[in-house]
């Protein structure tokens, strides 16, 4: 199983800085079994911290098992949402950044 915390904290190293330039958003990840995390993108600078801070543009709620399966491609994101394994309060925002963050 993929380590959710490590995956999120590795995002700044994986994301293409050129693709993030001029973009700003704030994500909250509430992952049962792994913790709560804030992913902040501010004018191209990506930071990840433990806990939920700030006003999230998008909040993602899931379990560590489901998150791991989503990342590895073993769980379809749409099916996960329809079955309640994944809750996203602003799917449009998630779609905008999912590929940049390596979530798709």
Backbone as XML, in Angstrom:
<?xml version="1.0"?>
<chain id="A" units="angstrom">
  <residue number="1" name="UNK">
    <atom name="N" x="0.843" y="-1.187" z="0.000"/>
    <atom name="CA" x="0.000" y="0.000" z="0.000"/>
    <atom name="C" x="0.890" y="1.253" z="0.000"/>
  </residue>
  <residue number="2" name="UNK">
    <atom name="N" x="0.501" y="2.203" z="-0.800"/>
    <atom name="CA" x="1.248" y="3.459" z="-0.913"/>
    <atom name="C" x="1.079" y="4.277" z="0.364"/>
  </residue>
  <residue number="3" name="UNK">
    <atom name="N" x="2.167" y="4.839" z="0.861"/>
    <atom name="CA" x="2.136" y="5.687" z="2.056"/>
    <atom name="C" x="1.564" y="7.053" z="1.667"/>
  </residue>
  <residue number="4" name="UNK">
    <atom name="N" x="0.352" y="7.324" z="2.127"/>
    <atom name="CA" x="-0.359" y="8.555" z="1.762"/>
    <atom name="C" x="0.406" y="9.790" z="2.195"/>
  </residue>
  <residue number="5" name="UNK">
    <atom name="N" x="0.872" y="9.788" z="3.429"/>
    <atom name="CA" x="1.608" y="10.940" z="3.962"/>
    <atom name="C" x="2.845" y="11.223" z="3.110"/>
  </residue>
  <residue number="6" name="UNK">
    <atom name="N" x="3.600" y="10.179" z="2.803"/>
    <atom name="CA" x="4.818" y="10.350" z="2.002"/>
    <atom name="C" x="4.470" y="10.846" z="0.600"/>
  </residue>
  <residue number="7" name="UNK">
    <atom name="N" x="3.396" y="10.293" z="0.013"/>
    <atom name="CA" x="2.969" y="10.722" z="-1.310"/>
    <atom name="C" x="2.668" y="12.222" z="-1.322"/>
  </residue>
  <residue number="8" name="UNK">
    <atom name="N" x="1.904" y="12.691" z="-0.334"/>
    <atom name="CA" x="1.539" y="14.105" z="-0.288"/>
    <atom name="C" x="2.757" y="14.997" z="-0.048"/>
  </residue>
  <residue number="9" name="UNK">
    <atom name="N" x="3.640" y="14.588" z="0.862"/>
    <atom name="CA" x="4.824" y="15.402" z="1.141"/>
    <atom name="C" x="5.830" y="15.395" z="-0.015"/>
  </residue>
  <residue number="10" name="UNK">
    <atom name="N" x="5.713" y="14.424" z="-0.928"/>
    <atom name="CA" x="6.581" y="14.382" z="-2.113"/>
    <atom name="C" x="6.036" y="15.226" z="-3.262"/>
  </residue>
  <residue number="11" name="UNK">
    <atom name="N" x="4.794" y="15.719" z="-3.151"/>
    <atom name="CA" x="4.189" y="16.498" z="-4.232"/>
    <atom name="C" x="5.048" y="17.668" z="-4.711"/>
  </residue>
  <residue number="12" name="UNK">
    <atom name="N" x="5.631" y="18.471" z="-3.815"/>
    <atom name="CA" x="6.444" y="19.603" z="-4.299"/>
    <atom name="C" x="7.618" y="19.171" z="-5.179"/>
  </residue>
  <residue number="13" name="UNK">
    <atom name="N" x="8.167" y="17.978" z="-4.939"/>
    <atom name="CA" x="9.285" y="17.482" z="-5.745"/>
    <atom name="C" x="8.809" y="16.952" z="-7.097"/>
  </residue>
  <residue number="14" name="UNK">
    <atom name="N" x="7.577" y="16.449" z="-7.142"/>
    <atom name="CA" x="7.045" y="15.822" z="-8.358"/>
    <atom name="C" x="6.412" y="16.824" z="-9.322"/>
  </residue>
  <residue number="15" name="UNK">
    <atom name="N" x="5.807" y="17.861" z="-8.788"/>
    <atom name="CA" x="5.062" y="18.810" z="-9.625"/>
    <atom name="C" x="6.007" y="19.641" z="-10.483"/>
  </residue>
  <residue number="16" name="UNK">
    <atom name="N" x="5.585" y="19.905" z="-11.693"/>
    <atom name="CA" x="6.356" y="20.716" z="-12.631"/>
    <atom name="C" x="6.161" y="22.190" z="-12.271"/>
  </residue>
  <residue number="17" name="UNK">
    <atom name="N" x="7.209" y="22.876" z="-11.811"/>
    <atom name="CA" x="7.081" y="24.281" z="-11.409"/>
    <atom name="C" x="6.540" y="25.185" z="-12.517"/>
  </residue>
  <residue number="18" name="UNK">
    <atom name="N" x="6.903" y="24.898" z="-13.759"/>
    <atom name="CA" x="6.425" y="25.715" z="-14.882"/>
    <atom name="C" x="4.912" y="25.601" z="-15.040"/>
  </residue>
  <residue number="19" name="UNK">
    <atom name="N" x="4.376" y="24.396" z="-14.816"/>
    <atom name="CA" x="2.931" y="24.176" z="-14.944"/>
    <atom name="C" x="2.159" y="24.863" z="-13.818"/>
  </residue>
  <residue number="20" name="UNK">
    <atom name="N" x="2.807" y="25.069" z="-12.685"/>
    <atom name="CA" x="2.148" y="25.666" z="-11.521"/>
    <atom name="C" x="2.286" y="27.186" z="-11.454"/>
  </residue>
  <residue number="21" name="UNK">
    <atom name="N" x="3.151" y="27.732" z="-12.284"/>
    <atom name="CA" x="3.424" y="29.167" z="-12.258"/>
    <atom name="C" x="2.141" y="29.987" z="-12.398"/>
  </residue>
  <residue number="22" name="UNK">
    <atom name="N" x="1.951" y="30.923" z="-11.484"/>
    <atom name="CA" x="0.806" y="31.824" z="-11.522"/>
    <atom name="C" x="-0.479" y="31.237" z="-10.961"/>
  </residue>
  <residue number="23" name="UNK">
    <atom name="N" x="-0.450" y="29.985" z="-10.507"/>
    <atom name="CA" x="-1.652" y="29.329" z="-9.974"/>
    <atom name="C" x="-1.665" y="29.361" z="-8.458"/>
  </residue>
  <residue number="24" name="UNK">
    <atom name="N" x="-2.863" y="29.452" z="-7.892"/>
    <atom name="CA" x="-3.018" y="29.425" z="-6.440"/>
    <atom name="C" x="-4.286" y="28.657" z="-6.078"/>
  </residue>
  <residue number="25" name="UNK">
    <atom name="N" x="-4.183" y="27.802" z="-5.064"/>
    <atom name="CA" x="-5.328" y="27.051" z="-4.546"/>
    <atom name="C" x="-4.951" y="26.476" z="-3.188"/>
  </residue>
  <residue number="26" name="UNK">
    <atom name="N" x="-5.931" y="25.936" z="-2.495"/>
    <atom name="CA" x="-5.683" y="25.325" z="-1.188"/>
    <atom name="C" x="-6.561" y="24.086" z="-1.063"/>
  </residue>
  <residue number="27" name="UNK">
    <atom name="N" x="-5.921" y="22.940" z="-0.850"/>
    <atom name="CA" x="-6.621" y="21.672" z="-0.685"/>
    <atom name="C" x="-6.494" y="21.179" z="0.745"/>
  </residue>
  <residue number="28" name="UNK">
    <atom name="N" x="-7.559" y="20.592" z="1.251"/>
    <atom name="CA" x="-7.520" y="19.856" z="2.516"/>
    <atom name="C" x="-7.736" y="18.387" z="2.187"/>
  </residue>
  <residue number="29" name="UNK">
    <atom name="N" x="-6.865" y="17.542" z="2.680"/>
    <atom name="CA" x="-7.009" y="16.097" z="2.547"/>
    <atom name="C" x="-7.256" y="15.536" z="3.947"/>
  </residue>
  <residue number="30" name="UNK">
    <atom name="N" x="-8.428" y="14.935" z="4.134"/>
    <atom name="CA" x="-8.782" y="14.294" z="5.403"/>
    <atom name="C" x="-8.815" y="12.794" z="5.123"/>
  </residue>
  <residue number="31" name="UNK">
    <atom name="N" x="-7.722" y="12.124" z="5.466"/>
    <atom name="CA" x="-7.545" y="10.718" z="5.102"/>
    <atom name="C" x="-7.521" y="9.872" z="6.373"/>
  </residue>
  <residue number="32" name="UNK">
    <atom name="N" x="-8.630" y="9.161" z="6.621"/>
    <atom name="CA" x="-8.692" y="8.330" z="7.825"/>
    <atom name="C" x="-7.625" y="7.241" z="7.733"/>
  </residue>
  <residue number="33" name="UNK">
    <atom name="N" x="-6.903" y="7.069" z="8.809"/>
    <atom name="CA" x="-5.818" y="6.102" z="8.836"/>
    <atom name="C" x="-4.474" y="6.701" z="8.436"/>
  </residue>
  <residue number="34" name="UNK">
    <atom name="N" x="-4.471" y="7.956" z="7.983"/>
    <atom name="CA" x="-3.209" y="8.597" z="7.587"/>
    <atom name="C" x="-3.072" y="9.993" z="8.177"/>
  </residue>
  <residue number="35" name="UNK">
    <atom name="N" x="-4.190" y="10.695" z="8.383"/>
    <atom name="CA" x="-4.139" y="12.028" z="8.975"/>
    <atom name="C" x="-4.811" y="13.081" z="8.114"/>
  </residue>
  <residue number="36" name="UNK">
    <atom name="N" x="-4.609" y="14.320" z="8.506"/>
    <atom name="CA" x="-5.160" y="15.470" z="7.795"/>
    <atom name="C" x="-3.998" y="16.311" z="7.279"/>
  </residue>
  <residue number="37" name="UNK">
    <atom name="N" x="-4.155" y="16.794" z="6.036"/>
    <atom name="CA" x="-3.065" y="17.506" z="5.383"/>
    <atom name="C" x="-3.593" y="18.700" z="4.602"/>
  </residue>
  <residue number="38" name="UNK">
    <atom name="N" x="-2.781" y="19.732" z="4.523"/>
    <atom name="CA" x="-3.086" y="20.909" z="3.716"/>
    <atom name="C" x="-2.065" y="20.980" z="2.594"/>
  </residue>
  <residue number="39" name="UNK">
    <atom name="N" x="-2.559" y="21.115" z="1.371"/>
    <atom name="CA" x="-1.696" y="21.307" z="0.200"/>
    <atom name="C" x="-1.994" y="22.708" z="-0.315"/>
  </residue>
  <residue number="40" name="UNK">
    <atom name="N" x="-0.992" y="23.568" z="-0.197"/>
    <atom name="CA" x="-1.158" y="24.973" z="-0.563"/>
    <atom name="C" x="-0.303" y="25.289" z="-1.778"/>
  </residue>
  <residue number="41" name="UNK">
    <atom name="N" x="-0.960" y="25.827" z="-2.776"/>
    <atom name="CA" x="-0.277" y="26.287" z="-3.980"/>
    <atom name="C" x="-0.478" y="27.790" z="-4.044"/>
  </residue>
  <residue number="42" name="UNK">
    <atom name="N" x="0.617" y="28.527" z="-3.959"/>
    <atom name="CA" x="0.541" y="29.984" z="-3.965"/>
    <atom name="C" x="1.505" y="30.535" z="-5.005"/>
  </residue>
  <residue number="43" name="UNK">
    <atom name="N" x="0.942" y="30.997" z="-6.110"/>
    <atom name="CA" x="1.726" y="31.563" z="-7.204"/>
    <atom name="C" x="2.881" y="30.646" z="-7.614"/>
  </residue>
  <residue number="44" name="UNK">
    <atom name="N" x="2.554" y="29.363" z="-7.792"/>
    <atom name="CA" x="3.537" y="28.406" z="-8.276"/>
    <atom name="C" x="4.340" y="27.699" z="-7.204"/>
  </residue>
  <residue number="45" name="UNK">
    <atom name="N" x="4.245" y="28.131" z="-5.954"/>
    <atom name="CA" x="4.995" y="27.495" z="-4.869"/>
    <atom name="C" x="4.072" y="26.512" z="-4.148"/>
  </residue>
  <residue number="46" name="UNK">
    <atom name="N" x="4.453" y="25.237" z="-4.152"/>
    <atom name="CA" x="3.644" y="24.177" z="-3.569"/>
    <atom name="C" x="4.208" y="23.774" z="-2.209"/>
  </residue>
  <residue number="47" name="UNK">
    <atom name="N" x="3.344" y="23.805" z="-1.187"/>
    <atom name="CA" x="3.742" y="23.427" z="0.170"/>
    <atom name="C" x="2.735" y="22.439" z="0.736"/>
  </residue>
  <residue number="48" name="UNK">
    <atom name="N" x="3.216" y="21.480" z="1.514"/>
    <atom name="CA" x="2.360" y="20.501" z="2.162"/>
    <atom name="C" x="2.638" y="20.550" z="3.657"/>
  </residue>
  <residue number="49" name="UNK">
    <atom name="N" x="1.572" y="20.541" z="4.462"/>
    <atom name="CA" x="1.741" y="20.539" z="5.907"/>
    <atom name="C" x="0.713" y="19.614" z="6.544"/>
  </residue>
  <residue number="50" name="UNK">
    <atom name="N" x="1.036" y="19.158" z="7.736"/>
    <atom name="CA" x="0.080" y="18.326" z="8.476"/>
    <atom name="C" x="-0.953" y="19.231" z="9.117"/>
  </residue>
  <residue number="51" name="UNK">
    <atom name="N" x="-2.177" y="18.714" z="9.225"/>
    <atom name="CA" x="-3.271" y="19.485" z="9.793"/>
    <atom name="C" x="-3.995" y="20.260" z="8.706"/>
  </residue>
  <residue number="52" name="UNK">
    <atom name="N" x="-5.143" y="20.787" z="9.088"/>
    <atom name="CA" x="-5.949" y="21.573" z="8.153"/>
    <atom name="C" x="-5.823" y="23.044" z="8.518"/>
  </residue>
  <residue number="53" name="UNK">
    <atom name="N" x="-5.307" y="23.835" z="7.588"/>
    <atom name="CA" x="-5.157" y="25.261" z="7.864"/>
    <atom name="C" x="-5.667" y="26.056" z="6.665"/>
  </residue>
  <residue number="54" name="UNK">
    <atom name="N" x="-6.208" y="27.211" z="6.956"/>
    <atom name="CA" x="-6.721" y="28.074" z="5.901"/>
    <atom name="C" x="-8.098" y="27.663" z="5.419"/>
  </residue>
  <residue number="55" name="UNK">
    <atom name="N" x="-8.604" y="28.405" z="4.461"/>
    <atom name="CA" x="-9.920" y="28.165" z="3.865"/>
    <atom name="C" x="-9.709" y="27.368" z="2.578"/>
  </residue>
  <residue number="56" name="UNK">
    <atom name="N" x="-10.108" y="26.101" z="2.598"/>
    <atom name="CA" x="-9.872" y="25.214" z="1.460"/>
    <atom name="C" x="-10.757" y="25.546" z="0.264"/>
  </residue>
  <residue number="57" name="UNK">
    <atom name="N" x="-10.152" y="25.521" z="-0.905"/>
    <atom name="CA" x="-10.890" y="25.634" z="-2.155"/>
    <atom name="C" x="-11.531" y="24.286" z="-2.473"/>
  </residue>
  <residue number="58" name="UNK">
    <atom name="N" x="-10.866" y="23.215" z="-2.026"/>
    <atom name="CA" x="-11.342" y="21.859" z="-2.267"/>
    <atom name="C" x="-10.969" y="20.975" z="-1.082"/>
  </residue>
  <residue number="59" name="UNK">
    <atom name="N" x="-11.953" y="20.208" z="-0.592"/>
    <atom name="CA" x="-11.688" y="19.277" z="0.505"/>
    <atom name="C" x="-11.929" y="17.852" z="0.011"/>
  </residue>
  <residue number="60" name="UNK">
    <atom name="N" x="-10.949" y="16.993" z="0.274"/>
    <atom name="CA" x="-11.004" y="15.598" z="-0.130"/>
    <atom name="C" x="-11.056" y="14.744" z="1.137"/>
  </residue>
  <residue number="61" name="UNK">
    <atom name="N" x="-12.056" y="13.865" z="1.211"/>
    <atom name="CA" x="-12.209" y="12.979" z="2.359"/>
    <atom name="C" x="-12.251" y="11.543" z="1.856"/>
  </residue>
  <residue number="62" name="UNK">
    <atom name="N" x="-11.387" y="10.702" z="2.415"/>
    <atom name="CA" x="-11.321" y="9.297" z="2.013"/>
    <atom name="C" x="-10.550" y="8.515" z="3.076"/>
  </residue>
  <residue number="63" name="UNK">
    <atom name="N" x="-10.350" y="7.233" z="2.836"/>
    <atom name="CA" x="-9.536" y="6.411" z="3.733"/>
    <atom name="C" x="-8.153" y="6.232" z="3.119"/>
  </residue>
  <residue number="64" name="UNK">
    <atom name="N" x="-7.194" y="5.856" z="3.939"/>
    <atom name="CA" x="-5.832" y="5.629" z="3.441"/>
    <atom name="C" x="-5.837" y="4.509" z="2.397"/>
  </residue>
  <residue number="65" name="UNK">
    <atom name="N" x="-6.642" y="3.478" z="2.632"/>
    <atom name="CA" x="-6.722" y="2.358" z="1.689"/>
    <atom name="C" x="-7.261" y="2.825" z="0.329"/>
  </residue>
  <residue number="66" name="UNK">
    <atom name="N" x="-8.343" y="3.588" z="0.348"/>
    <atom name="CA" x="-8.927" y="4.074" z="-0.910"/>
    <atom name="C" x="-7.988" y="5.044" z="-1.618"/>
  </residue>
  <residue number="67" name="UNK">
    <atom name="N" x="-7.342" y="5.939" z="-0.864"/>
    <atom name="CA" x="-6.402" y="6.901" z="-1.456"/>
    <atom name="C" x="-5.266" y="6.157" z="-2.153"/>
  </residue>
  <residue number="68" name="UNK">
    <atom name="N" x="-4.739" y="5.149" z="-1.475"/>
    <atom name="CA" x="-3.657" y="4.352" z="-2.035"/>
    <atom name="C" x="-4.095" y="3.660" z="-3.328"/>
  </residue>
  <residue number="69" name="UNK">
    <atom name="N" x="-5.298" y="3.109" z="-3.329"/>
    <atom name="CA" x="-5.817" y="2.443" z="-4.530"/>
    <atom name="C" x="-6.064" y="3.435" z="-5.661"/>
  </residue>
  <residue number="70" name="UNK">
    <atom name="N" x="-6.513" y="4.648" z="-5.329"/>
    <atom name="CA" x="-6.717" y="5.687" z="-6.337"/>
    <atom name="C" x="-5.403" y="6.052" z="-7.012"/>
  </residue>
  <residue number="71" name="UNK">
    <atom name="N" x="-4.367" y="6.259" z="-6.204"/>
    <atom name="CA" x="-3.059" y="6.658" z="-6.720"/>
    <atom name="C" x="-2.447" y="5.566" z="-7.596"/>
  </residue>
  <residue number="72" name="UNK">
    <atom name="N" x="-2.619" y="4.317" z="-7.177"/>
    <atom name="CA" x="-2.023" y="3.205" z="-7.929"/>
    <atom name="C" x="-2.850" y="2.803" z="-9.143"/>
  </residue>
  <residue number="73" name="UNK">
    <atom name="N" x="-4.050" y="3.386" z="-9.283"/>
    <atom name="CA" x="-4.892" y="3.070" z="-10.430"/>
    <atom name="C" x="-5.792" y="1.866" z="-10.227"/>
  </residue>
  <residue number="74" name="UNK">
    <atom name="N" x="-5.835" y="1.346" z="-8.999"/>
    <atom name="CA" x="-6.661" y="0.182" z="-8.706"/>
    <atom name="C" x="-8.096" y="0.537" z="-8.338"/>
  </residue>
  <residue number="75" name="UNK">
    <atom name="N" x="-8.386" y="1.836" z="-8.234"/>
    <atom name="CA" x="-9.737" y="2.293" z="-7.916"/>
    <atom name="C" x="-10.081" y="3.469" z="-8.821"/>
  </residue>
  <residue number="76" name="UNK">
    <atom name="N" x="-11.180" y="3.350" z="-9.517"/>
    <atom name="CA" x="-11.655" y="4.395" z="-10.413"/>
    <atom name="C" x="-12.202" y="5.557" z="-9.582"/>
  </residue>
  <residue number="77" name="UNK">
    <atom name="N" x="-11.716" y="6.788" z="-9.794"/>
    <atom name="CA" x="-12.169" y="7.934" z="-8.989"/>
    <atom name="C" x="-13.686" y="8.165" z="-9.046"/>
  </residue>
  <residue number="78" name="UNK">
    <atom name="N" x="-14.282" y="8.010" z="-10.222"/>
    <atom name="CA" x="-15.724" y="8.224" z="-10.345"/>
    <atom name="C" x="-16.498" y="7.162" z="-9.563"/>
  </residue>
  <residue number="79" name="UNK">
    <atom name="N" x="-16.045" y="5.909" z="-9.661"/>
    <atom name="CA" x="-16.694" y="4.827" z="-8.923"/>
    <atom name="C" x="-16.518" y="5.042" z="-7.413"/>
  </residue>
  <residue number="80" name="UNK">
    <atom name="N" x="-15.342" y="5.516" z="-7.016"/>
    <atom name="CA" x="-15.079" y="5.778" z="-5.594"/>
    <atom name="C" x="-16.022" y="6.852" z="-5.063"/>
  </residue>
  <residue number="81" name="UNK">
    <atom name="N" x="-16.283" y="7.882" z="-5.866"/>
    <atom name="CA" x="-17.206" y="8.940" z="-5.448"/>
    <atom name="C" x="-18.638" y="8.410" z="-5.380"/>
  </residue>
  <residue number="82" name="UNK">
    <atom name="N" x="-19.024" y="7.613" z="-6.370"/>
    <atom name="CA" x="-20.392" y="7.096" z="-6.409"/>
    <atom name="C" x="-20.675" y="6.118" z="-5.273"/>
  </residue>
  <residue number="83" name="UNK">
    <atom name="N" x="-19.651" y="5.417" z="-4.801"/>
    <atom name="CA" x="-19.834" y="4.454" z="-3.715"/>
    <atom name="C" x="-19.525" y="5.048" z="-2.340"/>
  </residue>
  <residue number="84" name="UNK">
    <atom name="N" x="-19.167" y="6.339" z="-2.301"/>
    <atom name="CA" x="-18.912" y="7.002" z="-1.027"/>
    <atom name="C" x="-17.530" y="6.786" z="-0.454"/>
  </residue>
  <residue number="85" name="UNK">
    <atom name="N" x="-16.649" y="6.129" z="-1.195"/>
    <atom name="CA" x="-15.284" y="5.906" z="-0.717"/>
    <atom name="C" x="-14.422" y="7.152" z="-0.852"/>
  </residue>
  <residue number="86" name="UNK">
    <atom name="N" x="-14.895" y="8.103" z="-1.660"/>
    <atom name="CA" x="-14.175" y="9.349" z="-1.910"/>
    <atom name="C" x="-15.188" y="10.483" z="-1.957"/>
  </residue>
  <residue number="87" name="UNK">
    <atom name="N" x="-14.941" y="11.508" z="-1.144"/>
    <atom name="CA" x="-15.811" y="12.684" z="-1.154"/>
    <atom name="C" x="-14.953" y="13.893" z="-1.509"/>
  </residue>
  <residue number="88" name="UNK">
    <atom name="N" x="-15.411" y="14.647" z="-2.515"/>
    <atom name="CA" x="-14.710" y="15.847" z="-2.954"/>
    <atom name="C" x="-15.752" y="16.958" z="-3.028"/>
  </residue>
  <residue number="89" name="UNK">
    <atom name="N" x="-15.565" y="18.021" z="-2.243"/>
    <atom name="CA" x="-16.582" y="19.070" z="-2.199"/>
    <atom name="C" x="-16.531" y="20.020" z="-3.394"/>
  </residue>
  <residue number="90" name="UNK">
    <atom name="N" x="-15.443" y="19.977" z="-4.170"/>
    <atom name="CA" x="-15.316" y="20.822" z="-5.355"/>
    <atom name="C" x="-14.605" y="20.016" z="-6.446"/>
  </residue>
  <residue number="91" name="UNK">
    <atom name="N" x="-15.337" y="19.083" z="-7.094"/>
    <atom name="CA" x="-14.704" y="18.214" z="-8.085"/>
    <atom name="C" x="-14.030" y="18.966" z="-9.228"/>
  </residue>
  <residue number="92" name="UNK">
    <atom name="N" x="-14.566" y="20.110" z="-9.626"/>
    <atom name="CA" x="-13.954" y="20.894" z="-10.699"/>
    <atom name="C" x="-12.545" y="21.335" z="-10.356"/>
  </residue>
  <residue number="93" name="UNK">
    <atom name="N" x="-12.348" y="21.762" z="-9.120"/>
    <atom name="CA" x="-11.012" y="22.188" z="-8.668"/>
    <atom name="C" x="-10.063" y="20.996" z="-8.637"/>
  </residue>
  <residue number="94" name="UNK">
    <atom name="N" x="-10.572" y="19.847" z="-8.179"/>
    <atom name="CA" x="-9.734" y="18.646" z="-8.133"/>
    <atom name="C" x="-9.319" y="18.236" z="-9.541"/>
  </residue>
  <residue number="95" name="UNK">
    <atom name="N" x="-10.241" y="18.269" z="-10.478"/>
    <atom name="CA" x="-9.913" y="17.895" z="-11.852"/>
    <atom name="C" x="-8.849" y="18.818" z="-12.445"/>
  </residue>
  <residue number="96" name="UNK">
    <atom name="N" x="-8.925" y="20.082" z="-12.088"/>
    <atom name="CA" x="-7.966" y="21.069" z="-12.597"/>
    <atom name="C" x="-6.528" y="20.731" z="-12.178"/>
  </residue>
  <residue number="97" name="UNK">
    <atom name="N" x="-6.367" y="20.198" z="-10.958"/>
    <atom name="CA" x="-5.030" y="19.963" z="-10.404"/>
    <atom name="C" x="-4.627" y="18.501" z="-10.293"/>
  </residue>
  <residue number="98" name="UNK">
    <atom name="N" x="-5.554" y="17.578" z="-10.466"/>
    <atom name="CA" x="-5.266" y="16.154" z="-10.248"/>
    <atom name="C" x="-4.087" y="15.646" z="-11.067"/>
  </residue>
  <residue number="99" name="UNK">
    <atom name="N" x="-4.027" y="16.010" z="-12.323"/>
    <atom name="CA" x="-2.931" y="15.535" z="-13.175"/>
    <atom name="C" x="-1.604" y="16.162" z="-12.746"/>
  </residue>
  <residue number="100" name="UNK">
    <atom name="N" x="-1.623" y="17.453" z="-12.415"/>
    <atom name="CA" x="-0.400" y="18.139" z="-11.976"/>
    <atom name="C" x="0.144" y="17.540" z="-10.698"/>
  </residue>
  <residue number="101" name="UNK">
    <atom name="N" x="-0.765" y="17.076" z="-9.822"/>
    <atom name="CA" x="-0.368" y="16.493" z="-8.533"/>
    <atom name="C" x="-0.063" y="15.009" z="-8.637"/>
  </residue>
  <residue number="102" name="UNK">
    <atom name="N" x="-0.255" y="14.408" z="-9.811"/>
    <atom name="CA" x="-0.001" y="12.986" z="-9.982"/>
    <atom name="C" x="-1.098" y="12.109" z="-9.404"/>
  </residue>
  <residue number="103" name="UNK">
    <atom name="N" x="-2.290" y="12.681" z="-9.266"/>
    <atom name="CA" x="-3.407" y="11.904" z="-8.723"/>
    <atom name="C" x="-4.170" y="11.178" z="-9.819"/>
  </residue>
  <residue number="104" name="UNK">
    <atom name="N" x="-3.840" y="11.469" z="-11.064"/>
    <atom name="CA" x="-4.489" y="10.786" z="-12.196"/>
    <atom name="C" x="-3.432" y="10.353" z="-13.188"/>
  </residue>
</chain>
